[in-house]
Structures are given as structure tokens and as C-alpha cells.
Amino acid sequence: MCDAYVYYFMRSSELVGRRILSKRRATLEAINGKGEAVMESQIVVDDTEIDGNGFLIGGASDGAQPTDQLWAQIRSLERRAKSRDTEALNLSETTDGARKYMLSLESRELRDQVQKLKKQRTDLLMEQLDDRAKKSIRVSRSPLEI
């Protein structure tokens, strides 16, 4: 199990002549020499979500739809919980009981966060469906019905 911190970063662009925000988050090690990390953009992900170059694989960008951003967070939290579960399974209760217990607590907390985000995403999707249905009803009415 290993959490990793990833960030967007500002990089110089000779083409534009100014600094621009990266499209993908990366670890501080990957950013080193390429630009300056935007510390406020930090998120925690499972290390399996980072490619060999230190960049986040498949994360939602800040400009993505809220439902897509939630889905990316849910997927990441689930991976982090699974990593903790896997590590806990490989530990002995007698020699590593405290570590095993902590991993179990962390996994449970991460899964609780997943459930909250899933509910939030479902609520958001339902709102979007309601909005589409209302627009569809308005468009389908003829002027005589109004």
C-alpha cells in the first residue's frame, strides 16, 4: 500500500510565451525540472494510478463534469481501500496486529467516503435527469397548449 500525492503544475511554454497549467497531475519528482507545482491542487491517489513517468493515469481534470470528477475520486478511494485490505491480509495478527488494525480502520474510513461520494453522484445525476425531463416537456409542448 502506498498513497501518492499528485499536483497540477505551471510550466513555461515557448509557443505561447507564458506559463500554462499542466493538463495532468504528477508527483513532485516528475514535476521537478518541468515547472512549479500548484500546491493547492494536491490530491491523494493510490500509487497504482501513477504511470512510470510519475503522471496520474485517467484522473478527471478540474474542467471535467462534476459527475466525472466524483467518479474519479470514487475510483481512487476504492483503490486505496483495496490496497490497505490487501496489505492487511498479508500481515500476521500476532506480530503485526496493531498495523493490521490501523489498515482496517483506514480501509473502512475510505469506503465510508466512497459511499458518501456515490450518494452525492447519484443525487447529482438525478438532478440532471430532472432538468432534462423539464426541458424536454417545455420543448415538446406546442404553442396551442400553452
SVG drawing of the C-alpha trace seen along z (x, -y; Angstrom):
<svg xmlns="http://www.w3.org/2000/svg" viewBox="-54 -35 69 49">
<polyline fill="none" stroke="black" stroke-width="0.4" points="0.0,0.0 1.3,-3.4 -0.5,-6.7 1.0,-9.2 0.4,-13.0 -0.1,-14.5 -0.3,-18.1 -1.0,-20.2 2.0,-22.4 2.8,-25.6 5.2,-25.1 6.8,-27.5 5.5,-27.5 7.8,-28.9 4.9,-28.6 2.6,-30.9 5.4,-32.9 4.0,-32.5 3.4,-29.9 0.5,-27.5 -1.2,-25.0 -0.5,-21.3 -3.3,-19.2 -2.4,-16.3 -1.3,-16.0 2.0,-14.5 4.2,-13.7 6.7,-16.3 9.5,-14.1 8.0,-14.1 7.4,-17.9 11.0,-18.6 12.6,-20.5 9.4,-20.8 7.7,-23.5 6.3,-24.6 3.8,-22.5 0.4,-24.2 0.2,-23.1 -3.5,-23.9 -4.2,-21.2 -2.8,-18.4 -4.8,-15.2 -4.0,-11.8 -4.2,-8.7 -3.1,-5.1 0.4,-4.6 -1.1,-2.2 -2.8,-5.2 0.5,-6.7 2.4,-5.8 6.1,-5.1 6.8,-8.8 5.0,-10.0 1.8,-11.2 -1.7,-10.4 -3.5,-8.0 -7.1,-8.7 -7.9,-11.3 -10.6,-13.8 -9.4,-17.3 -10.6,-20.4 -12.7,-21.3 -14.5,-18.0 -18.1,-17.5 -18.8,-17.2 -20.1,-13.7 -16.9,-12.7 -14.8,-14.3 -16.8,-12.4 -16.3,-9.1 -12.5,-9.7 -12.5,-10.3 -14.6,-7.2 -12.3,-5.0 -9.2,-6.4 -10.7,-5.9 -11.7,-2.3 -8.2,-1.5 -6.7,-3.0 -9.0,-0.9 -8.2,2.2 -4.5,1.6 -5.0,1.4 -7.1,4.6 -4.5,6.5 -1.7,5.4 -3.7,6.3 -4.3,9.8 -0.6,10.4 0.1,9.4 0.1,11.7 -2.3,10.9 0.2,11.9 3.2,9.9 1.6,7.1 -1.8,6.8 -1.6,3.0 -0.6,2.3 -3.4,4.7 -5.9,2.9 -4.9,-0.5 -5.1,0.6 -8.6,2.0 -9.7,-1.3 -8.2,-3.3 -9.9,-1.0 -13.3,-1.3 -13.0,-5.1 -12.1,-5.2 -15.1,-3.0 -17.3,-5.3 -16.1,-8.2 -16.8,-6.2 -20.4,-5.6 -20.9,-9.4 -19.5,-10.3 -21.6,-7.7 -24.7,-9.1 -23.6,-12.6 -23.0,-11.5 -26.4,-9.7 -28.1,-12.8 -26.3,-14.9 -27.3,-12.5 -30.9,-12.6 -30.9,-16.4 -29.5,-16.4 -32.2,-13.9 -34.9,-16.0 -33.6,-19.1 -33.5,-17.3 -37.0,-16.0 -38.3,-19.5 -36.6,-20.9 -38.0,-18.1 -41.5,-18.8 -41.2,-22.5 -39.8,-21.9 -42.4,-19.2 -45.4,-21.5 -46.9,-23.3 -47.9,-27.0 -51.6,-26.0 -51.1,-24.0 -49.7,-27.0"/>
</svg>
